[in-house]
Amino acid sequence: MTVELLTEPLQANYIHSLQQVTPQILWIGCCDSNSKESTMLDILDDELLVLRNLGNMIIDGDLSCEITIKYAVVGLQVKHIVVCGHYGCHTVKAVSRDGLNGPWLSKLNALHSAYEEDINQLPLCERDRSFVELNILDQMRSLRKYPEVTDAITQGRLYIHGLVYDSQTEKISRLLGQQNH
């Protein structure tokens, strides 16, 4: 049996030349978010290097995440890193994290334990939203553990931002009370 696949010629701009790209922002977002990063920030797509994963989390030993962060900070010398979570995240939940395992579950459980008393004082409908925000702040702390990130911040070349996207209102907000650098 022979398998025939349909093909068509590639257009000249099918994949943009990497020589043309000058990202200024590393965007760390969640893989189940329906957000469009460049639209939210009102910038060109080429100004972004995007890393999407479960719960916009920075996990020790995640080689893809580590290499992307180091490449962005050292190789591309981005000026900003954005950690963007979103309300309604299927990964970052205060009450139930069914189906999640490994280091992602461990990290979320540790974060929940650290803030459990505060979270449990909130109405049920607000717990997940608050936990999403706490996760963003936790990932910002994780970023600062990278020597390359710390050095760039100390030299005034890099700023870290925590943002949260609300798909119901289609609004993005900056988390206040955070240290940007």
C-alpha angles and dihedrals in degrees: 000000000000123000116213118196124199115238138180133192116270117247116238094251098040090116114021116234113260087218089069096050121098107172116194096177134054106207116200108192142156122273093224095052116109092207125128106220099202092048093051092051094035093232136123119275089238090064091067137074105196128206116182124183142141109314094344085277130166105213124188109248096021097135096192092053094044094049092046093051093047093046091049095048101037105024102035096023093218114196097214139035116198121197106196124186127176136219112249093035111168091211104043105059128149096210111032131020098174116169095020119113144158123036093342092059092043093051094047092046091052091049091048091049091052092054101025096117092051093044093049091055090062123087111265092250092059100044098085092046091052092046091053089055093047090050091054091053090047091053090050088055089049090054091056090060090071109094090215091056094045092049093049091048092048090050090051093243099113138050127189121212132190115210133174126203124210109202092191093061095023088228129134122210135192116233108242125217093040128126109242095193 
